[in-house]
Amino acid sequence: MAEAAGTHGVVVPVYGLPQGPGFTEFQRRIQALRQALGLVVLVDNNPLADSRIMALEGGGIRVVHRANRGGLAGGFNAGIRAAIAAGAQWVTLLDQDSAIDPLSLLRLREAWQLLPDRLLLVGPSIRDLDGAAAPVLDVSAGDPYDRPRLLISSGTTFRSRDWDRLGPFHTELFIDFLDHIWCFRAAARGCLLLQDRRVELAQRFGAPHPQPLCRWLGMKLYSPQRHYYGLRNLRWLCRQPEVPLDLKVKEVLKMLVKPWLWLLFEPRRPANARAICAGLTDPLPGPHP
């Protein structure tokens, strides 16, 4: 059980939850998070409020209706502000389909016991549910932390008092690459990124691709809208001085190949063609707030 209600807040943007058993499982995970940590902020990003989410409010669960303004980035920002206003001292960000032991999130806070004066972002190790099973790691001795250059947003934890220094997510990015620039900007401001190998977050990243070649290349099946944001936001990302050159080159090389595969092997070819054209020509997002 958390030391005190509201000490550690979890922010979960929610969009398009399934019916039936899928929602029942989501509700079970949210209640487990509330019981372990004391505070859960659900950001309803549906254009119209989901009454099932509204019915969960109360007893350590707060609901913010965002109507998808600013996408995932806007949902995270609104949820973080609500968690801090509710008294959260630590904030953890979670995607709605992330699976993690709620009590293990408390371990992420141990990094501040070792480095109490540092600006930190701390995240769990990540396991792709469609990938190979990860080996069991022995961290009984030594340093349990990796020091990556990038953390995905889901599972990332920080102190609420550091929020002003970290700054908000860029809502014009909407979804793709928003965690990239947030982490690189934080690092440029002196933030140390840590990944705790003792804590595992499991998640499925997109649907399995129907084409064997694309699966072999590690691609997942996403919507044309996601393809649009991926291309447009990458153009913006490559102009940001905080982003390392090698990552810019890597992502650009991938995007020289992926659009052709989207057109050749994915079912919504006309929509993908429109998304690619718009992603390559639309105006770019403005400066990071």
C-alpha positions in Angstrom: 0.0 0.0 0.0 1.3 3.5 -0.8 2.6 5.4 2.2 -0.2 8.0 1.9 -3.0 8.6 -0.6 -1.9 10.8 -3.4 1.9 10.4 -2.7 2.4 8.8 -6.1 0.1 9.6 -8.9 -0.4 7.5 -12.1 -1.6 9.3 -15.3 -3.4 7.2 -17.9 -4.7 8.8 -21.1 -7.6 6.7 -22.3 -9.0 6.4 -25.9 -11.4 3.9 -27.5 -11.5 1.3 -24.7 -13.0 -2.1 -25.7 -16.3 -3.4 -24.6 -16.9 -6.5 -22.4 -14.0 -8.4 -20.9 -11.4 -5.9 -22.3 -12.9 -3.1 -20.2 -13.3 -5.3 -17.2 -9.5 -6.1 -17.4 -8.7 -2.4 -17.7 -10.9 -1.6 -14.7 -9.1 -4.3 -12.7 -5.7 -2.8 -13.5 -6.8 0.7 -12.7 -8.2 -0.4 -9.3 -4.9 -2.2 -8.5 -2.9 0.9 -9.3 -5.2 3.0 -7.1 -4.8 0.5 -4.2 -1.1 0.3 -4.5 -0.2 4.0 -5.1 -3.2 6.0 -3.9 -4.0 8.2 -6.9 -4.9 7.4 -10.5 -5.7 10.2 -13.0 -7.7 8.9 -16.0 -7.6 11.4 -18.9 -10.6 10.6 -21.1 -9.3 11.5 -24.6 -12.5 10.3 -26.4 -14.2 13.0 -28.4 -17.3 12.3 -26.4 -17.0 11.4 -22.8 -17.0 7.7 -22.0 -19.6 7.1 -19.3 -17.8 4.0 -18.2 -14.7 6.0 -17.4 -16.7 8.7 -15.6 -18.3 6.0 -13.4 -14.8 5.0 -12.1 -14.2 8.5 -10.5 -13.9 8.6 -6.7 -11.9 6.9 -4.0 -8.5 7.9 -5.4 -9.4 7.9 -9.1 -9.8 11.2 -10.8 -11.2 11.7 -14.3 -10.2 14.6 -16.7 -12.1 14.9 -19.9 -9.7 16.2 -22.6 -11.6 15.3 -25.8 -8.3 14.4 -27.5 -7.1 18.0 -27.7 -3.4 17.6 -28.4 -3.6 13.8 -28.6 -1.5 11.7 -26.3 0.7 14.7 -25.5 -2.2 16.8 -24.4 -3.6 13.9 -22.3 -0.3 13.5 -20.5 0.0 17.3 -19.8 -3.6 17.5 -18.5 -3.2 14.4 -16.3 0.1 15.6 -14.9 -1.3 18.9 -13.9 -4.3 17.2 -12.2 -2.0 14.7 -10.4 0.2 17.6 -9.1 -2.9 19.6 -8.0 -4.1 16.5 -6.1 -0.8 16.4 -4.1 1.2 13.8 -6.0 4.9 13.9 -5.1 5.8 11.5 -7.8 4.1 11.0 -11.2 4.2 7.9 -13.4 2.9 8.0 -17.0 1.2 4.9 -18.4 -0.4 3.9 -21.7 -3.8 2.4 -21.3 -2.7 -1.0 -22.5 0.6 -1.2 -20.5 0.8 -4.1 -18.0 3.0 -3.6 -14.9 2.9 -4.8 -11.3 1.6 -1.7 -9.5 3.8 -2.3 -6.4 6.9 -2.5 -8.6 6.3 1.2 -9.5 7.3 2.0 -6.0 10.8 0.7 -6.7 11.3 3.4 -9.4 11.3 6.0 -6.6 14.4 4.4 -5.0 16.6 6.2 -7.6 16.0 9.5 -5.7 17.3 7.8 -2.5 20.6 7.3 -4.3 20.6 10.7 -6.1 18.4 13.0 -4.1 19.7 16.2 -5.7 19.6 15.1 -9.3 17.0 15.9 -11.9 15.9 12.4 -12.9 13.6 10.5 -15.3 13.2 6.9 -14.2 11.6 4.2 -16.3 11.1 0.4 -16.2 12.6 -2.1 -18.6 10.3 -2.7 -21.6 9.1 -6.1 -23.0 7.2 -6.2 -26.3 4.4 -8.7 -25.9 4.9 -9.8 -29.5 8.6 -10.2 -29.1 10.8 -13.0 -27.6 10.6 -13.5 -23.8 13.2 -11.5 -22.0 15.9 -13.3 -20.0 15.6 -13.2 -16.2 18.1 -10.7 -14.9 20.0 -11.1 -11.7 20.4 -7.7 -10.1 20.9 -8.9 -6.6 24.3 -7.2 -6.6 25.6 -4.1 -8.3 23.8 -1.2 -10.0 20.3 -2.1 -11.2 20.1 0.9 -13.5 20.8 1.3 -17.2 21.5 4.8 -18.5 19.7 5.1 -21.8 19.4 8.2 -23.9 15.7 7.7 -24.4 12.7 6.3 -22.3 9.3 5.6 -23.8 6.6 7.7 -22.1 4.8 4.7 -20.6 6.3 3.9 -17.2 8.4 7.1 -17.0 8.4 8.5 -13.5 9.5 11.9 -12.1 9.1 14.1 -9.1 6.3 16.6 -9.4 8.5 19.4 -8.1 10.7 18.9 -11.3 7.8 19.3 -13.7 8.5 23.0 -14.4 12.2 22.1 -15.2 11.2 19.2 -17.4 8.5 21.1 -19.2 5.3 19.8 -21.0 5.0 17.4 -23.9 4.6 19.1 -27.3 0.9 18.9 -28.1 1.4 19.7 -31.8 3.3 16.4 -32.2 0.1 14.7 -31.0 1.6 11.2 -30.6 4.7 10.1 -32.5 8.2 11.1 -31.3 6.8 13.1 -28.4 8.8 11.0 -25.8 11.9 11.4 -27.9 12.1 15.2 -27.8 10.9 15.3 -24.2 13.7 13.0 -23.1 16.4 14.7 -25.2 15.3 18.2 -24.1 15.4 17.0 -20.4 18.9 15.6 -20.9 20.0 18.9 -22.4 18.7 20.5 -19.2 20.9 18.3 -17.0 18.4 15.4 -16.5 19.8 11.9 -15.9 17.7 9.1 -17.5 17.7 5.8 -15.7 16.0 2.5 -16.6 15.4 0.1 -13.7 16.1 -3.5 -14.8 14.2 -4.8 -11.7 10.9 -3.3 -13.0 9.3 -4.7 -16.2 6.5 -3.1 -18.2 4.9 -5.2 -20.9 3.1 -3.7 -23.9 2.0 -4.5 -27.4 3.3 -1.9 -29.9 0.9 -1.9 -32.7 -0.8 -4.8 -34.4 1.2 -7.7 -35.9 2.0 -6.9 -39.6 0.2 -9.1 -42.1 3.3 -9.3 -44.4 6.1 -11.7 -43.4 8.9 -9.4 -44.8 7.6 -6.5 -42.8 7.4 -8.6 -39.6 11.0 -9.7 -40.2 12.0 -6.1 -40.5 10.3 -5.4 -37.1 7.4 -3.4 -38.5 4.0 -3.2 -36.9 0.7 -2.4 -38.5 -0.5 1.1 -37.7 -3.2 3.3 -39.1 -2.6 5.9 -41.9 -3.0 8.6 -39.3 -0.1 7.2 -37.4 2.0 7.1 -40.6 1.1 10.7 -41.2 2.3 11.8 -37.7 5.4 9.6 -38.0 6.5 11.3 -41.2 5.6 14.9 -40.3 7.0 14.7 -36.8 10.2 13.2 -38.0 10.7 16.2 -40.3 10.3 18.4 -37.2 12.5 16.2 -35.0 15.4 16.4 -37.4 15.5 20.2 -37.0 15.8 20.0 -33.2 19.4 20.6 -31.9 18.9 18.5 -28.8 18.4 15.3 -30.9 21.6 13.3 -31.5 22.7 13.1 -35.1 23.0 9.4 -35.2 19.3 9.0 -34.2 18.3 11.5 -36.8 20.2 9.5 -39.5 18.7 6.2 -38.2 15.1 7.4 -38.3 15.5 9.1 -41.7 17.0 5.9 -43.2 14.0 3.9 -41.9 11.6 6.4 -43.4 13.2 6.1 -46.8 12.0 2.5 -46.9 8.9 2.3 -44.7 6.5 4.3 -46.9 7.1 2.1 -49.9 6.3 -1.0 -47.7 3.1 0.8 -46.4 2.0 1.2 -50.0 3.0 -2.3 -51.2 1.9 -4.4 -48.3 -0.7 -2.7 -46.1 -4.5 -2.9 -46.8 -5.4 0.8 -46.8 -3.3 1.9 -49.8 -5.2 5.1 -50.9 -5.4 6.3 -47.3 -1.7 5.5 -46.8 -0.8 7.4 -50.0 -2.7 10.5 -48.8 -1.0 10.2 -45.4 2.4 10.0 -46.9 1.9 13.0 -49.2 0.5 15.1 -46.3 3.2 14.0 -43.9 5.9 15.1 -46.3 4.3 18.5 -47.2 2.2 19.7 -44.3 3.5 22.7 -42.2 5.6 21.6 -39.3 4.7 21.9 -35.6 5.9 25.1 -33.9 8.7 25.4 -31.4 8.6 23.2 -28.3 6.7 25.0 -25.5 
